[in-house]
Amino acid sequence: MSGVPIADHALLSDCHSAALVTRDGSVDWLCFPRFDSPSVFGRLLDDDAGHWSIAPAGPYTATRRYLDQTLVLETTFHTPTGTLAVTDALATGPNRHGHGHDLGVAAPHLLIRSVSCRDGEVDVRVSYQPRPEYGLLRPLLSPVEGGLTARGGAEWLVLTTPTELATRNCDAEGGLTLRVGDEVWFALHRSTLEQEPARVWSQEELADRMTDTVQAWRAWSKLHQNYEGPWHDLVHQSGRVLQGLTFRPSGAIVAAATTSLPEGVGGERNWDYRYSWVRDASFTMEALWVAACPDEADDFFAFMTTAAAAAIGPDTPLQIMFGVGGEHDLSERTLPHLRGWRDSRPVRVGNGAWNQQQIDVYGELLAAAYRLSDKITGMDEDMRSFLVALADAAAVRCHETDQGIWEVRGPARHFVYSKVMCWVALDRAIRLAERLEAQDRVPQWTTARDELRERVLRDGWNATAGAFTQYFGSADLDASCLMMPIVGFLPADDPRMLATIEAIADRLTDDRGLVYRYRAEGGVDGLAGEEGTFLLCTFWLAQALAEAGRVNRATEVFERAAAYANDVGLLAEEVDPHTGELLGNFPQAFSHIGLVNAAWAITQARHRAAL
């Protein structure tokens, strides 16, 4: 069964789509031409769902890294006879203007793989098994000069190969021997209607496209990445990951590159994260403010304004998530022909939470607009009207129940976090009122904000728990309450907030000191089984401790969570409390957002302590 550890994968991105490559040189996940397109290689979720591997034919050990300031992956194989390097990239397109604004603009939907012998002599094996439509299709492979074509369903794929591969049914295999100094290029091209047909590429063209891609990532990093505080490398890598999860054509940002990697091995908590959640995307833009100074703020808010334009008004709640092209209907279905990662079924595509009510999203979006206001140069009347409508909706819907930040599939409730974020929506709208040309609404927004704060302080606190809790009337802890000081609802050193931080640190953590979202076994989320500890929540604990001036403890918690990044700096959503293995969709924007924000908060707290 499919079961390569999640941490053994590395991300490739062209800011349109994503691939995951194992440390053994196998592309086990690739969706063309968008993040949410059906997979071409899906061995991540089933052994027979397709892969493309390039590796030594005999025994080896492997190390890997991203080329400096890029998401271009280099895997080095050490064999008894020589050293082989495989360099992988999703081509971002030519870096026409020599700066980072070009990243992903003209991505050709081209996966490039350079294979070079650095020392001695190495026999190389190539295995190519395309399986479009999430492994349903077994395409017809046909040789052409310099490569192979694959036809099946809507797909037209062309593999460039410098060596002849033997085809059998829908698979191709072959080998070659490289000696020191030899370098050859492979590529997989998938065309779209807007671009030139997929074709075989020359060796020189592929070398040029790889150079373009390295230069484009480095230009983006040099232009955008100015953070110089502690954990500099981790923060910058997280910034590149978050940029890599951006869909350049629209400005949408996906929550993760994968679907159905489980929150518990063998369980049913398997979701499709390849969509743009208002919450996750807004958090991403705020994290990029720290990690990468985003010039993409205009694109993101233009996307949100357009995607949500028909879904916000007095009688219509803001939809919580969209397809990367702005699609609204993300109906969920299962793929019964796929076994799932380590038999974790069902495998899902689409996401049934798309039509839930989650009233916190007003706050996240307006908080991002406030944080990035100096980066939003294109705020036109439509965008102003949209942001004003968000605040107006928050003032009305803050009295309603919802499914909350964790998208529970159980009963709707008065979740504390949702109320706090409605308070944030109103608070940030008041601060933005002049720019929004909405000064006349400030008295109404102020009244609603202050009344909501009083209700949260009264009904969100539970004397039995000695903390703010998950929802009004509940004694259950929820890590999302750690956001209360982070968003400015209460000072972190308020006695009630300190009590909540300590309660979560004491009673909502595992033996490793990692934080759960909540205790799932109570059935509040309507699902059976358990889940792992949540890396975002652990970073929230670090951030809240930093805000409270507990810098040494904050640093310990941060480093505890950051230690779960894999060898190339990538984080999944959760950690298995029994084994310490990464769980959940990968790489997970939430986790990298948490890392960036906690590092920034600790840096700021150290500066304050030094004054």
C-alpha positions in Angstrom: 0.0 0.0 0.0 1.0 3.6 -0.4 2.8 4.7 2.7 6.0 6.6 2.1 6.3 8.9 5.2 4.8 12.3 4.5 8.0 13.9 5.7 9.9 12.1 2.9 8.4 14.4 0.3 9.5 17.8 -1.1 7.4 20.4 -2.8 7.8 21.7 -6.4 5.7 24.7 -7.5 5.3 26.9 -10.5 2.6 29.0 -8.7 0.0 27.2 -10.8 0.3 23.6 -9.7 2.4 21.4 -7.4 4.4 18.2 -7.4 5.7 16.1 -4.5 9.0 14.3 -4.9 10.2 11.5 -2.5 13.8 11.4 -1.2 14.2 8.3 -3.5 13.7 10.5 -6.6 10.1 9.6 -7.4 7.4 12.1 -8.4 4.5 10.6 -6.5 2.1 13.6 -6.8 1.5 15.9 -9.7 -1.6 17.9 -10.6 -1.7 19.7 -14.0 -2.4 22.5 -14.8 -3.9 23.7 -11.5 -3.4 22.8 -7.8 -6.9 21.3 -7.8 -6.7 19.5 -11.2 -6.9 15.6 -11.2 -3.6 14.1 -10.5 -1.3 12.7 -13.2 0.9 11.0 -10.7 -0.9 9.9 -7.5 1.1 7.1 -5.9 1.0 9.3 -2.8 -2.6 7.9 -2.3 -2.4 4.5 -4.1 0.5 2.4 -5.4 -1.1 2.1 -8.8 -2.1 5.7 -9.2 1.1 6.7 -11.1 4.6 7.9 -10.5 7.8 8.9 -12.3 11.1 7.9 -10.7 14.7 8.5 -11.6 17.3 7.0 -9.4 20.5 4.8 -9.4 19.9 1.2 -10.4 21.8 -0.2 -7.5 22.1 0.6 -3.8 22.5 4.2 -2.7 22.1 6.7 0.1 20.4 10.0 -0.6 20.6 13.6 0.6 18.7 16.6 -0.7 18.3 20.3 -0.5 16.6 23.2 -2.3 19.0 25.3 -4.3 19.6 28.5 -2.4 16.6 30.9 -2.3 14.4 28.6 -4.5 11.9 25.8 -4.6 14.2 23.9 -7.1 15.1 20.5 -5.5 18.5 18.8 -5.8 18.7 15.2 -4.6 22.2 13.7 -4.4 22.5 9.9 -4.6 25.8 8.4 -3.3 26.5 4.9 -4.7 29.5 2.5 -4.5 30.6 3.6 -8.0 29.8 7.3 -8.1 27.6 10.2 -7.2 24.4 11.2 -9.1 22.5 14.5 -8.8 18.8 14.8 -9.9 17.6 18.4 -10.0 13.8 18.9 -10.2 11.7 22.0 -10.9 8.3 23.0 -12.1 9.3 25.6 -14.7 8.1 29.1 -13.7 8.6 30.7 -17.1 11.2 33.1 -18.2 12.4 35.8 -15.8 11.9 38.5 -18.5 12.5 41.6 -16.4 15.2 40.3 -14.0 13.0 40.8 -10.9 10.6 38.8 -8.7 7.4 40.1 -10.2 7.7 37.5 -13.0 7.4 34.4 -10.8 4.9 32.1 -12.3 3.5 34.5 -14.8 4.2 32.4 -17.9 4.5 28.9 -16.4 4.6 26.4 -19.3 3.2 23.5 -17.2 6.6 21.7 -17.6 8.3 19.5 -15.0 12.0 19.4 -15.6 14.5 16.8 -14.3 18.2 17.3 -14.8 20.3 14.1 -14.1 24.1 14.6 -13.8 27.0 12.5 -12.7 29.2 14.3 -10.2 31.7 11.6 -9.6 32.7 8.1 -11.0 30.0 6.2 -12.9 26.4 5.5 -12.1 23.7 3.3 -13.8 20.4 5.1 -13.8 16.9 3.6 -13.9 13.8 5.5 -15.1 10.3 4.3 -14.4 7.4 6.4 -16.0 3.8 5.5 -15.2 1.3 8.3 -15.9 -2.1 7.7 -14.5 -4.4 10.7 -15.3 -7.7 11.3 -13.6 -6.5 10.2 -10.1 -5.3 6.9 -11.4 -8.5 6.0 -13.3 -6.9 6.2 -16.8 -4.1 4.1 -18.2 -3.1 6.2 -21.2 -1.7 4.9 -24.5 2.0 5.5 -24.7 3.5 6.1 -28.1 7.1 6.8 -29.1 8.0 10.0 -30.9 11.4 11.3 -31.7 13.0 12.3 -28.5 10.2 11.1 -26.2 6.8 9.5 -25.6 3.3 10.8 -25.9 0.5 9.8 -23.5 -3.1 10.1 -24.6 -6.0 9.5 -22.2 -9.2 11.3 -21.5 -8.6 15.0 -21.6 -4.8 14.7 -21.1 -2.1 15.2 -23.7 1.2 14.6 -22.1 4.7 14.5 -23.7 7.7 13.1 -22.0 11.1 14.3 -23.2 13.7 11.6 -22.6 17.3 11.5 -23.8 17.3 7.7 -23.6 15.0 5.1 -25.2 12.4 3.8 -22.8 10.7 0.4 -23.4 6.9 0.7 -23.3 4.6 -2.0 -22.1 0.9 -1.2 -22.0 0.8 2.1 -20.2 4.2 2.0 -18.5 7.7 2.8 -19.7 11.0 1.8 -18.2 14.6 2.2 -19.2 18.1 3.0 -18.1 21.4 4.7 -19.0 24.9 4.9 -17.7 26.4 8.3 -16.8 30.0 9.1 -16.2 31.5 12.0 -14.4 30.6 15.3 -16.1 27.6 13.8 -18.0 24.3 15.6 -17.7 21.0 14.8 -19.4 17.6 16.4 -19.2 14.1 14.9 -18.9 10.8 16.7 -18.9 7.1 16.2 -18.8 4.9 18.8 -20.6 1.2 19.2 -20.3 -0.4 21.8 -22.6 -3.5 23.9 -22.0 -5.8 25.4 -24.6 -4.2 28.8 -24.1 -0.6 27.6 -24.8 1.4 25.8 -27.4 0.7 22.1 -27.7 2.7 19.8 -25.5 5.9 18.7 -27.3 9.4 17.3 -27.0 11.9 19.8 -25.7 15.5 20.0 -26.7 18.2 19.5 -24.2 19.3 23.2 -24.6 15.8 24.5 -24.1 15.4 22.5 -20.9 18.7 23.8 -19.5 17.6 27.4 -20.3 14.2 26.9 -18.6 15.9 25.5 -15.5 18.1 28.5 -15.4 15.1 30.8 -15.8 13.3 29.1 -13.0 16.3 29.3 -10.6 16.7 33.0 -11.5 13.0 33.7 -11.0 12.9 32.2 -7.5 16.1 34.0 -6.5 14.9 37.3 -7.9 11.6 36.9 -6.0 13.5 36.0 -2.8 15.9 38.9 -3.0 13.1 41.4 -3.8 10.7 40.3 -1.1 12.5 38.5 1.7 14.0 41.0 4.2 13.3 39.3 7.6 16.6 39.1 9.5 15.5 37.9 12.9 16.0 34.5 14.7 15.3 31.4 12.7 16.0 33.4 9.5 16.3 30.3 7.3 13.1 28.7 8.5 11.1 31.9 8.1 12.4 32.5 4.6 11.7 28.9 3.6 8.2 29.2 5.0 7.8 32.4 2.9 8.8 30.6 -0.3 6.4 27.7 0.6 3.5 30.1 1.1 4.4 31.8 -2.2 4.5 28.4 -3.8 0.9 27.7 -2.7 -0.2 30.9 -4.5 -2.2 30.4 -7.8 -0.6 33.2 -9.8 -3.3 33.6 -12.5 -6.0 34.6 -10.0 -4.3 35.6 -6.8 -5.9 32.7 -4.9 -3.9 30.8 -2.2 -4.4 27.2 -1.5 -4.4 25.7 2.0 -2.1 22.8 1.0 -0.8 21.0 -2.1 -2.6 17.7 -1.5 -5.9 16.0 -0.7 -6.7 13.2 1.8 -3.5 12.9 3.7 -5.1 11.8 7.0 -5.1 13.5 10.4 -5.0 10.0 11.9 -3.6 6.9 10.2 -6.4 4.7 9.0 -9.0 7.3 9.9 -11.7 9.2 8.1 -10.4 12.7 8.7 -9.2 13.0 5.2 -9.9 16.3 3.4 -9.1 18.1 0.1 -7.1 21.2 0.9 -6.3 22.3 -2.6 -8.7 25.3 -2.5 -8.6 28.8 -1.3 -10.1 29.3 2.2 -10.8 32.9 3.0 -9.3 32.3 6.5 -6.1 30.4 5.4 -5.4 32.7 2.5 -5.9 35.8 4.7 -3.5 34.4 7.3 -1.1 33.6 4.5 -1.1 37.2 3.3 -0.4 38.4 6.8 2.5 35.9 7.2 3.9 37.0 3.9 3.9 40.6 5.3 6.6 39.3 7.7 8.3 36.7 5.6 8.2 38.2 2.1 6.7 41.7 2.0 4.0 40.7 -0.6 3.4 42.8 -3.6 0.6 40.3 -4.4 -1.8 42.0 -2.0 -3.6 43.7 -4.9 -4.1 40.4 -6.7 -5.3 38.6 -3.6 -7.9 41.2 -2.6 -9.0 41.6 -6.2 -9.5 37.8 -6.3 -11.5 37.8 -3.0 -13.6 40.8 -4.2 -14.4 39.1 -7.5 -14.9 35.5 -6.1 -17.1 36.6 -3.3 -18.9 39.4 -5.1 -22.1 37.4 -5.5 -21.8 35.8 -2.0 -22.0 38.7 0.5 -24.9 40.8 1.5 -27.6 41.3 4.1 -29.1 37.9 3.5 -26.1 35.9 2.2 -23.1 34.9 4.3 -19.6 35.1 2.9 -18.7 31.8 1.4 -15.7 30.4 3.3 -13.7 29.0 0.4 -13.4 29.0 -3.4 -11.7 27.2 -6.2 -8.5 28.7 -7.3 -10.3 30.2 -10.3 -13.1 31.6 -8.1 -15.4 28.7 -8.4 -18.1 28.4 -5.7 -19.5 24.9 -5.9 -16.8 22.6 -4.4 -19.1 19.6 -3.8 -17.3 16.7 -2.2 -17.1 13.2 -3.6 -15.0 10.1 -2.7 -12.7 8.1 -5.0 -13.4 4.5 -4.0 -10.7 3.1 -6.4 -7.9 4.7 -4.3 -6.8 3.0 -1.1 -5.5 6.2 0.5 -2.2 6.8 2.2 -1.7 3.8 4.5 -5.2 2.6 3.9 -6.7 5.9 5.2 -10.1 6.0 3.5 -12.0 7.6 2.0 -10.0 9.6 -0.5 -12.0 12.8 -1.1 -11.9 15.5 -3.8 -13.9 18.7 -3.3 -14.7 19.8 0.2 -18.1 19.6 1.8 -17.4 22.5 4.1 -17.7 25.0 1.2 -21.3 25.8 2.1 -20.9 25.9 5.9 -21.4 29.1 7.8 -18.2 30.2 9.5 -18.5 33.7 10.7 -14.8 34.2 11.7 -13.9 34.7 8.1 -15.0 38.4 8.2 -12.4 39.1 10.8 -9.5 37.3 9.1 -10.2 39.1 5.8 -10.5 42.5 7.3 -7.5 41.9 9.5 -5.4 41.1 6.4 -6.8 44.2 4.7 -5.7 46.3 7.6 -2.2 44.7 8.0 -1.6 45.1 4.2 -3.4 48.4 3.6 -0.2 50.1 2.4 0.4 47.3 -0.1 -3.1 47.6 -1.6 -2.7 50.2 -4.3 -5.7 49.2 -6.3 -8.5 49.7 -3.8 -11.3 50.8 -6.1 -15.0 51.3 -5.3 -15.8 47.6 -5.7 -13.1 46.6 -3.2 -14.2 49.3 -0.7 -17.8 48.3 -1.0 -16.8 44.6 -0.4 -14.8 45.4 2.7 -17.6 47.6 4.1 -20.1 44.8 3.4 -17.9 42.4 5.4 -18.0 44.6 8.5 -21.8 45.1 8.1 -22.3 41.3 7.8 -20.1 40.7 10.9 -22.2 43.1 12.9 -25.3 41.1 12.1 -24.0 37.5 12.0 -22.0 37.7 15.2 -25.2 36.8 17.0 -25.6 33.5 15.0 -24.2 30.0 15.5 -21.7 28.6 13.0 -19.4 25.6 12.4 -16.3 27.4 13.7 -12.7 27.6 12.5 -12.3 23.8 12.7 -15.3 23.2 10.4 -17.0 20.8 12.7 -19.5 18.5 11.0 -21.5 18.4 14.2 -24.0 21.0 15.6 -23.5 24.7 15.0 -22.6 26.5 18.1 -21.6 29.9 19.5 -17.9 29.4 19.1 -15.7 31.8 21.1 -13.2 32.2 18.3 -15.9 33.0 15.8 -17.2 35.8 18.0 -13.7 37.2 18.7 -13.0 37.3 14.9 -16.3 39.2 14.3 -15.0 41.6 16.9 -11.8 41.8 14.9 -13.8 42.5 11.7 -15.5 45.5 13.3 -12.4 46.8 15.0 -10.3 46.7 11.8 -13.1 48.2 9.8 -13.2 51.1 12.2 -9.5 51.6 11.8 -9.9 51.5 8.0 -13.0 53.6 7.9 -11.3 56.7 6.3 -9.7 54.6 3.5 -13.0 52.8 3.0 -14.8 56.1 2.8 -17.2 54.7 5.5 -16.8 57.2 8.4 -20.6 57.4 8.7 -20.6 53.7 9.8 -18.1 54.1 12.6 -20.7 54.8 15.4 -22.7 51.7 14.4 -19.7 49.5 14.1 -18.3 50.8 17.4 -21.5 49.9 19.3 -21.6 46.5 17.8 -18.0 45.8 18.5 -18.2 46.9 22.2 -21.4 44.9 22.8 -19.8 41.8 21.3 -16.7 42.1 23.4 -18.8 42.2 26.6 -20.7 39.1 25.5 -17.5 37.2 24.9 -16.0 38.2 28.2 -19.3 37.2 29.9 -20.3 34.0 28.1 -16.9 32.8 26.7 -15.3 32.4 30.2 -15.9 29.2 32.1 -15.3 29.3 35.8 -15.1 25.5 36.0 -12.4 25.3 33.4 -10.7 28.4 34.6 -10.3 29.6 31.0 -12.0 30.8 27.9 -13.4 27.8 26.2 -14.5 26.4 22.9 -18.1 27.7 22.8 -20.5 29.5 25.0 -21.6 27.3 27.9 -18.8 24.7 27.3 -16.1 23.7 29.7 -13.9 22.3 26.8 -10.7 23.9 25.9 -9.9 25.0 22.4 -6.5 26.2 21.2 -8.1 28.9 19.0 -8.6 30.9 22.2 -4.9 31.5 22.0 -5.7 34.0 19.3 -7.4 36.4 21.6 -4.3 38.3 22.7 -2.7 37.8 19.3 -5.5 39.8 17.5 -5.7 42.3 20.3 -9.0 41.3 21.9 -7.4 41.1 25.4 -3.8 41.8 26.5 -1.8 38.7 26.9 -1.0 39.5 30.5 -4.7 39.9 31.5 -5.2 37.4 34.3 -8.0 35.6 32.4 -5.8 35.3 29.3 -2.8 34.1 31.3 -5.1 31.5 32.9 -6.3 30.4 29.5 -2.7 30.1 28.1 -1.7 28.0 31.1 -4.7 25.8 30.9 -4.0 25.0 27.2 -0.3 24.5 27.9 -1.2 22.1 30.8 -4.3 20.3 29.6 -4.4 20.4 25.8 -0.9 19.1 25.0 0.6 15.7 24.4 3.7 14.2 26.1 5.9 16.1 23.7 4.4 19.4 24.6 2.6 19.8 21.2 -0.9 21.3 21.3 -4.2 19.7 20.2 -6.8 21.8 18.6 -9.3 20.4 21.0 -10.1 16.9 22.4 -11.7 15.2 19.4 -12.8 12.1 21.3 -15.7 14.1 22.8 -17.5 13.9 19.4 -17.9 17.7 19.1 -16.8 17.5 15.5 -19.2 14.7 14.5 -16.3 12.3 13.5 -15.0 9.1 14.9 -11.4 8.5 15.9 -8.6 10.7 17.1 -6.3 13.2 15.3 -2.7 14.4 15.8 -1.5 17.5 17.6 -1.8 20.6 15.5 1.4 22.5 14.6 -0.3 25.8 14.0 -1.8 25.6 17.5 1.6 24.9 19.0 3.0 28.0 17.2 0.0 29.9 18.6 1.0 28.9 22.1 4.6 30.2 21.4 3.2 33.4 20.0 0.8 34.0 22.9 3.6 33.3 25.4 5.8 35.9 23.6 3.0 38.4 23.7 2.7 37.8 27.5 6.5 38.4 27.9 7.3 34.8 28.6 10.1 34.8 26.0 12.1 31.9 27.2 9.1 29.6 27.3 7.9 30.9 24.0 11.3 30.1 22.4 11.2 26.5 23.9 7.7 25.9 22.5 8.6 27.4 19.1 11.7 25.2 18.7 9.8 22.2 19.8 7.3 22.7 16.9 9.9 23.8 14.4 11.9 20.7 15.0 9.2 18.7 13.1 10.1 20.5 9.8 11.6 17.9 7.5 15.1 18.0 6.0 14.0 20.6 3.4 12.1 22.8 5.9 8.5 21.6 5.1 5.7 21.1 7.7 2.5 19.1 7.5 -0.6 19.9 9.4 -0.2 17.6 12.4 2.1 15.3 14.4 1.1 11.8 15.4 1.0 11.8 19.2 2.2 8.2 19.4 5.0 8.1 16.8 6.0 11.7 16.2 5.4 11.3 12.5 4.0 14.1 10.4 0.3 13.8 9.5 -2.2 15.7 7.3 -2.0 17.5 4.0 1.4 18.7 2.9 3.0 21.1 2.9 0.4 22.9 5.1 0.1 26.7 4.8 -1.3 26.9 8.4 1.8 25.4 9.9 4.2 27.7 7.9 2.0 30.7 8.8 2.3 29.8 12.5 6.0 29.4 12.3 6.5 32.8 10.6 4.2 34.7 13.0 5.6 33.0 16.2 9.2 33.8 15.1 8.2 37.4 14.5 6.4 37.7 17.8 9.4 36.3 19.7 11.7 38.7 17.9 9.5 41.6 18.8 9.2 40.4 22.5 13.0 40.2 22.7 13.3 43.8 21.4 10.8 45.0 24.0 12.6 43.1 26.8 15.9 44.8 25.7 14.5 48.3 26.0 
